[in-house]
């Protein structure tokens, strides 16, 4: 199981179990807060122990804490469910791009150690050489299904093909980043 599958399972579990539990807990807190406002009795205390007119500071502290709990549950649900759906968890995807580039770089270096030079050609040709279509039939890189485009190129987490280019005796690998435009600040490069 790769990290994307695990991440999906965690989010699904949070959605299936976390949202109903948070809603039930929030409704329970809301009802208790309404009861406290109406009767002057705090959660977990009897009327004799606690009345609004006897301890007004403690009463409002309890009501405030209940409201904070409701807001906290709502924010946690928002952070776990809505932000990934909107694509605002880009740091995780950027980290995946860095690890993919590192794996491609290591595979290219192993290929060079066996053949004396880096694989030649564009993205698709290099990808084929690293995945076993070479004279030794040796596999240096095993991609996930989502790393292969319909043209047979290896792509970054945003779906843009990686760029492989030589700089002297070094093979550089570059991704365009989240905006899918090469040559700006969000490019990720391995040299």
C-alpha positions in Angstrom: 0.0 0.0 0.0 1.5 3.3 -1.1 1.2 6.6 0.9 -1.6 7.9 -1.4 -3.8 4.8 -0.7 -3.1 5.1 3.0 -3.9 8.8 3.0 -7.2 8.1 1.2 -8.1 5.4 3.7 -7.4 7.8 6.6 -9.5 10.6 5.1 -12.3 8.1 4.4 -12.2 6.8 8.0 -12.3 10.4 9.3 -15.2 11.2 7.1 -17.2 8.0 7.9 -16.5 8.0 11.6 -15.3 11.4 12.5 -18.0 13.6 11.0 -21.0 11.8 12.6 -19.2 11.6 16.0 -18.3 15.3 15.8 -21.9 16.2 14.8 -23.4 14.1 17.6 -20.9 15.6 20.1 -21.6 19.1 18.9 -25.4 18.6 19.1 -25.0 17.2 22.6 -22.9 20.1 23.6 -25.3 22.6 22.0 -28.3 21.0 23.9 -26.3 21.1 27.2 -25.4 24.7 26.6 -29.1 25.6 25.9 -30.1 23.7 29.0 -27.5 25.6 31.0 -28.7 28.9 29.6 -32.3 28.1 30.3 -32.0 26.6 33.8 -28.8 28.1 35.1 -27.3 24.7 35.7 -23.9 23.8 34.4 -23.1 20.5 32.7 -22.6 17.8 35.2 -23.9 19.8 38.2 -27.2 19.8 40.0 -29.3 22.9 40.4 -28.5 23.0 44.1 -24.8 23.1 43.4 -24.8 25.7 40.7 -27.1 28.5 39.7 -26.5 31.4 37.4 -27.2 34.0 40.0 -25.0 32.3 42.7 -21.8 31.9 40.5 -22.2 34.0 37.3 -18.4 33.8 36.4 -18.4 30.0 36.6 -21.6 29.8 34.6 -20.3 31.9 31.7 -17.0 30.1 31.8 -18.8 26.7 31.3 -21.0 28.1 28.5 -17.9 29.6 26.8 -16.0 26.3 27.0 -18.9 24.4 25.5 -18.9 26.9 22.6 -15.2 26.6 22.1 -15.6 22.8 22.0 -18.2 23.1 19.2 -16.0 25.5 17.2 -12.9 23.2 17.7 -14.8 20.1 16.4 -15.9 22.1 13.4 -12.4 23.4 12.6 -10.9 19.9 12.9 -13.5 18.5 10.5 -12.8 21.4 8.1 -9.0 20.9 8.3 -9.2 17.1 7.7 -11.8 17.0 5.0 -12.2 20.3 3.2 -8.6 21.5 2.8 -7.5 18.3 0.9 -10.6 18.4 -1.3 -9.8 22.0 -2.2 -6.1 21.1 -2.9 -4.8 23.3 -0.2 -2.5 20.5 1.2 0.2 21.2 -1.5 3.1 20.7 0.9 2.4 17.0 1.0 2.3 16.8 -2.8 5.5 18.9 -3.1 7.2 16.5 -0.8 6.0 13.6 -3.0 7.6 15.4 -6.0 10.9 15.7 -4.2 10.9 12.0 -3.3 10.0 11.0 -6.8 12.8 13.1 -8.2 15.2 11.5 -5.7 14.1 8.0 -6.8 14.5 8.9 -10.5 17.9 10.4 -9.8 19.0 7.3 -7.9 17.7 5.1 -10.7 19.6 7.2 -13.3 22.8 7.0 -11.3 22.5 3.2 -11.0 21.9 3.0 -14.8 25.0 5.1 -15.3 27.0 2.8 -13.0 26.0 -0.2 -15.1 26.2 1.3 -18.6 28.8 4.0 -18.2 26.4 6.8 -19.2 22.9 8.1 -18.4 20.0 6.9 -20.6 19.7 9.0 -23.7 16.6 10.7 -25.2 13.6 12.5 -24.0 11.3 11.6 -21.1 9.7 8.6 -22.6 13.0 7.1 -23.8 14.7 7.6 -20.4 11.6 6.2 -18.7 11.7 3.0 -20.8 15.4 2.5 -20.2 14.9 2.9 -16.4 11.9 0.5 -16.3 13.7 -2.4 -17.9 13.7 -1.7 -21.7 17.5 -1.8 -21.9 20.1 -4.3 -23.2 20.4 -5.9 -19.7 16.6 -6.0 -19.1 17.4 -4.6 -15.7 14.7 -2.5 -13.9 16.0 0.6 -12.1 12.7 2.4 -11.4 9.3 0.9 -10.7 6.6 3.6 -11.1 3.1 3.8 -9.7 0.2 3.8 -12.1 -0.4 7.5 -11.6 3.2 8.3 -12.6 2.7 7.3 -16.2 1.1 9.5 -18.8 -0.8 8.2 -21.9 2.3 9.1 -23.9 4.5 6.8 -21.8 6.2 9.6 -19.9 6.8 9.7 -16.2 4.9 12.6 -14.7 5.0 14.6 -11.5 2.2 14.6 -8.9 0.5 17.4 -10.8 0.4 15.5 -14.1 3.2 17.3 -15.9 6.0 15.3 -17.5 9.4 15.6 -15.8 12.2 17.2 -17.8 15.5 15.4 -18.0 18.4 17.4 -19.3 22.2 17.0 -19.2 24.5 19.6 -17.7 28.0 18.4 -18.4 28.3 15.0 -16.8 25.2 15.4 -14.7 21.6 14.5 -15.4 19.2 17.1 -14.1 15.5 16.3 -13.4 13.0 19.1 -13.1 9.3 19.3 -12.4 7.1 22.4 -13.2 5.5 22.4 -9.8 1.9 23.1 -8.9 1.4 25.8 -11.6 2.6 23.5 -14.3 4.9 26.1 -15.8 8.6 25.5 -16.1 11.2 28.2 -15.2 9.6 29.8 -12.2 9.8 29.7 -8.4 7.8 26.6 -7.7 9.9 24.3 -9.9 11.5 21.4 -8.1 15.0 20.5 -9.4 17.4 17.7 -8.7 20.9 18.3 -9.9 
